[in-house]
Amino acid sequence: MKRRYGLLLPHFGEHASAEALIEGSRLAEKLGFDSVWVRDHLVFHPHGMEGRDRTHLDPLVVLSWVGSATRSLVLGTASLIPHRHPIALAGALASLSFLAGEGRVIAGIGLGSFQHEFDAIGLGEADRSALVAEQLDIIRRLWTGETMSHDGTYYRFRNVDIHPSPRGHIPFWYCGGSQAAARRAFEICEGYFPGRITLRTFARNLKRMRRLAADAGKAVPIAAAIPITSPGRTREEALAKVDLAGFLEEANRHGRWMPPASGRFETAEDLDGALIAGAPSHIAEVAERYHAAGAEHLVFDLRFRFGQWLENVQLLGEEVLPLLRPAGARS
């Protein structure tokens, strides 16, 4: 199984800056990371555990900015939410691919968490799962470069084509923590990329996806994960940087997660896999467990540590990646 490692970029919150994005991405590329990732919002209201700063730099603008300063990093979205018109999104992703180069774009897409964003653009009553499926169908056909017309539930147009087409293939990865998301990943995408779910939930969802693939006689989508990560010299030091109470509160609101034996998330240990906090050896050990469960691509979400962004990228690159790979090698 191939192994890939990435980082969520600091393009939101109080520490977002042009300099952090460029310096961190160049450092990540130098240290052997494979990818950098962005999240998506239309009207950004942070999760309670993230603080109150509503700064949010547009994900596709950020990837263009970072892509121009790097040469090999894959530029990924985790995840785009379906508020853009698919003609506009098809053109934006194709342009990013054209400028960055073949094989450098992965389009993670999901339903989004917040109702207010869809209310704001008149899509508050939309069936978002159907909306995503219709968008992907349109985008894939537009990327052929052929003129097309469409008469669907949410979009209707005639005689549209976009150019250029992407340089090579842009895979879609479905992002979501539920079993339904795993099913949609199998049905309409090439990858499955849940965020902030426990290892136990991740393993359950992959089992479901593999069963669907086996029943249909089809390939299993690539599996990836993006755990929130807090490095430190000790577990205590790492946890001190995390809003653990806020994270536990969020976990207890999510019916999609498999709860611990007690029925409630009450300790950091209950968040096993959703949160990785500790020394480099601990981070590598949890990463190995993700690989054992089926993850090929692991992205470290340092949102609690963006205040020490470069320091933590350096620590992960110099002390965690070597534990996960042969020296100097990219599998």
BAKOLNU-136995 format. One record per residue (C-alpha): y negated, z negated, x; residue in three letters. Coordinates in pm, whole numbers, padded with zeros to 5 digits, always signed. Example, Ala and Ser with C-alpha at 12.3 -4.5 7.8 and 13.67 -1.06 7.14 Angstrom:
<pts>
+00450-00780+01230ALA;+00106-00714+01367SER;
</pts>
This chain:
<pts>
+00000+00000+00000MET;-00345+00093+00128LYS;-00594-00187+00177ARG;-00965-00150+00127ARG;-01243-00410+00139TYR;-01593-00401+00000GLY;-01904-00603-00082LEU;-02122-00645-00389LEU;-02478-00560-00287LEU;-02775-00799-00337PRO;-02967-00571-00573HIS;-03031-00837-00839PHE;-03179-01184-00848GLY;-03432-01353-00625GLU;-03290-01223-00296HIS;-03288-00852-00385ALA;-03482-00649-00131SER;-03486-00306+00030ALA;-03435-00460+00374GLU;-03135-00670+00269ALA;-02967-00368+00114LEU;-03009-00146+00419ILE;-02942-00407+00687GLU;-02640-00547+00505GLY;-02489-00205+00437SER;-02530-00090+00795ARG;-02379-00415+00918LEU;-02089-00383+00673ALA;-02016-00030+00794GLU;-02029-00144+01156LYS;-01790-00433+01089LEU;-01530-00214+00918GLY;-01588-00266+00547PHE;-01490+00031+00333ASP;-01728+00010+00038SER;-02039-00136-00123VAL;-02084-00193-00495TRP;-02351-00242-00761VAL;-02353-00384-01113ARG;-02538-00237-01409ASP;-02778-00365-01673HIS;-03042-00215-01895LEU;-03223-00540-01985VAL;-03102-00793-01728PHE;-03056-01151-01849HIS;-02855-01335-01581PRO;-02540-01526-01659HIS;-02626-01896-01669GLY;-02458-01963-01337MET;-02675-01700-01164GLU;-03015-01860-01205GLY;-03313-01723-01395ARG;-03460-01444-01182ASP;-03444-01121-01383ARG;-03493-00881-01094THR;-03243-00597-01122HIS;-03270-00279-00916LEU;-03121+00029-01081ASP;-02765+00075-00953PRO;-02775+00451-00896LEU;-03110+00429-00716VAL;-02965+00152-00496VAL;-02656+00358-00408LEU;-02875+00655-00318SER;-03087+00430-00095TRP;-02783+00281+00078VAL;-02596+00611+00095GLY;-02880+00770+00290SER;-02858+00497+00556ALA;-02479+00495+00602THR;-02216+00755+00681ARG;-01875+00638+00564SER;-01912+00358+00310LEU;-01780+00436-00037VAL;-02054+00385-00297LEU;-01915+00220-00610GLY;-02034+00096-00947THR;-01883-00223-01090ALA;-01956-00141-01352SER;-02173+00113-01529LEU;-02220+00024-01894ILE;-02241+00298-02159PRO;-02614+00303-02230HIS;-02692+00634-02055ARG;-02656+00972-02216HIS;-02345+01131-02062PRO;-02530+01449-01962ILE;-02779+01241-01763ALA;-02503+01025-01611LEU;-02292+01327-01518ALA;-02590+01477-01336GLY;-02682+01153-01159ALA;-02328+01086-01031LEU;-02281+01448-00926ALA;-02613+01437-00739SER;-02512+01115-00563LEU;-02183+01275-00460SER;-02359+01593-00346PHE;-02599+01398-00126LEU;-02359+01132+00006ALA;-02061+01358+00071GLY;-01708+01411-00049GLU;-01501+01105-00130GLY;-01789+00859-00119ARG;-01838+00779-00488VAL;-01626+00569-00726ILE;-01752+00529-01080ALA;-01646+00198-01230GLY;-01730+00185-01598ILE;-01698-00086-01862GLY;-01816-00205-02201LEU;-02085-00447-02087GLY;-02123-00815-02175SER;-02453-00842-02358PHE;-02528-00732-02713GLN;-02905-00735-02660HIS;-02890-00438-02421GLU;-02729-00214-02681PHE;-02950-00342-02962ASP;-03251-00239-02752ALA;-03149+00129-02753ILE;-03011+00154-03105GLY;-02643+00132-03011LEU;-02588-00222-03129GLY;-02335-00114-03392GLU;-02145+00126-03166ALA;-01776+00086-03090ASP;-01825+00064-02715ARG;-01466+00145-02628SER;-01495+00471-02825ALA;-01837+00529-02671LEU;-01695+00501-02317VAL;-01403+00732-02395ALA;-01634+00997-02541GLU;-01867+00972-02242GLN;-01587+01016-01991LEU;-01455+01320-02172ASP;-01799+01483-02167ILE;-01871+01396-01804ILE;-01540+01529-01675ARG;-01590+01859-01857ARG;-01948+01890-01733LEU;-01833+01836-01375TRP;-01633+02159-01392THR;-01963+02345-01393GLY;-01863+02538-01704GLU;-02094+02569-02004THR;-01974+02341-02282MET;-02056+02228-02633SER;-01961+01900-02793HIS;-01946+01766-03147ASP;-01833+01404-03137GLY;-01897+01065-03288THR;-02193+00971-03071TYR;-02303+01294-02902TYR;-02362+01649-03022ARG;-02496+01936-02814PHE;-02443+02305-02746ARG;-02434+02529-02440ASN;-02490+02272-02167VAL;-02393+02298-01802ASP;-02494+02095-01496ILE;-02510+02187-01128HIS;-02415+02098-00866PRO;-02069+01972-00942SER;-01960+01665-00742PRO;-01840+01714-00386ARG;-01472+01651-00440GLY;-01328+01421-00703HIS;-01514+01119-00843ILE;-01255+00876-00983PRO;-01333+00655-01281PHE;-01215+00293-01266TRP;-01209+00086-01583TYR;-01370-00255-01546CYS;-01278-00543-01774GLY;-01072-00860-01771GLY;-00877-00825-02094SER;-00532-00680-02156GLN;-00705-00415-02367ALA;-00909-00319-02059ALA;-00588-00276-01860ALA;-00459-00047-02134ARG;-00780+00157-02134ARG;-00761+00185-01754ALA;-00417+00339-01790PHE;-00519+00568-02076GLU;-00851+00713-01956ILE;-00914+00615-01592CYS;-00765+00636-01245GLU;-00826+00274-01153GLY;-00843-00077-01296TYR;-01117-00305-01159PHE;-01162-00640-01339PRO;-01428-00886-01232GLY;-01432-01266-01230ARG;-01079-01322-01359ILE;-00817-01556-01221THR;-00528-01429-01013LEU;-00294-01536-01290ARG;-00481-01321-01541THR;-00501-01033-01293PHE;-00124-01039-01241ALA;-00062-01049-01617ARG;-00288-00750-01680ASN;-00133-00546-01398LEU;+00211-00619-01539LYS;+00097-00476-01871ARG;-00050-00168-01703MET;+00269-00105-01505ARG;+00478-00136-01821ARG;+00259+00120-01997LEU;+00288+00356-01701ALA;+00664+00318-01684ALA;+00703+00382-02057ASP;+00488+00696-02030ALA;+00641+00816-01703GLY;+00296+00827-01541LYS;+00142+00692-01221ALA;+00001+00340-01222VAL;-00380+00338-01176PRO;-00520+00193-00854ILE;-00581-00181-00892ALA;-00886-00358-00750ALA;-01060-00692-00795ALA;-01401-00844-00725ILE;-01375-01222-00692PRO;-01686-01433-00643ILE;-01671-01549-00283THR;-01838-01831-00092SER;-01752-01862+00278PRO;-01790-02183+00474GLY;-01645-02371+00766ARG;-01481-02606+00516THR;-01397-02579+00147ARG;-01645-02855+00072GLU;-01924-02667+00248GLU;-01837-02344+00063ALA;-01818-02510-00279LEU;-02152-02684-00225ALA;-02318-02340-00245LYS;-02160-02256-00582VAL;-02279-02347-00931ASP;-01931-02473-01011LEU;-02030-02636-01339ALA;-02186-02312-01460GLY;-01885-02110-01351PHE;-01645-02345-01530LEU;-01858-02330-01844GLU;-01843-01950-01837GLU;-01468-01954-01776ALA;-01411-02174-02078ASN;-01600-01927-02298ARG;-01376-01634-02198HIS;-01069-01601-02416GLY;-00955-01312-02194ARG;-00857-01549-01912TRP;-00522-01726-01902MET;-00615-02096-01910PRO;-00453-02357-01684PRO;-00182-02589-01815ALA;-00446-02832-01940SER;-00593-02562-02164GLY;-00938-02588-02003ARG;-01096-02489-01675PHE;-01202-02817-01520GLU;-01180-02781-01140THR;-01237-02521-00871ALA;-00859-02495-00837GLU;-00839-02385-01202ASP;-01054-02083-01105LEU;-00791-01966-00855ASP;-00875-01606-00765GLY;-01187-01581-00981ALA;-01359-01793-00717LEU;-01268-01787-00349ILE;-01448-02066-00165ALA;-01352-02190+00178GLY;-01296-02112+00542ALA;-01205-01761+00663PRO;-00834-01849+00672SER;-00849-01957+00305HIS;-01033-01640+00201ILE;-00773-01429+00380ALA;-00489-01623+00219GLU;-00623-01559-00133VAL;-00685-01194-00043ALA;-00319-01165+00062GLU;-00216-01307-00274ARG;-00428-01042-00446TYR;-00252-00774-00243HIS;+00085-00925-00331ALA;-00013-00904-00699ALA;-00096-00534-00659GLY;-00461-00507-00558ALA;-00537-00225-00319GLU;-00915-00265-00304HIS;-01074-00610-00280LEU;-01451-00652-00312VAL;-01618-00977-00211PHE;-01890-01085-00455ASP;-02135-01300-00258LEU;-02386-01353-00539ARG;-02398-01729-00476PHE;-02466-01660-00108ARG;-02726-01382-00118PHE;-02969-01627+00042GLY;-02752-01606+00355GLN;-02647-01244+00299TRP;-02633-01108+00654LEU;-02476-01426+00789GLU;-02197-01410+00533ASN;-02135-01037+00576VAL;-02099-01107+00949GLN;-01860-01396+00889LEU;-01637-01196+00654LEU;-01639-00895+00884GLY;-01570-01084+01205GLU;-01339-01360+01084GLU;-01173-01248+00759VAL;-01111-00875+00798LEU;-00927-00921+01131PRO;-00684-01156+00953LEU;-00613-00888+00693LEU;-00582-00583+00919ARG;-00451-00493+01263PRO;-00732-00510+01519ALA;-00977-00227+01467GLY;-00760-00050+01210ALA;-00837+00073+00861ARG;-00520+00123+00658SER;
</pts>
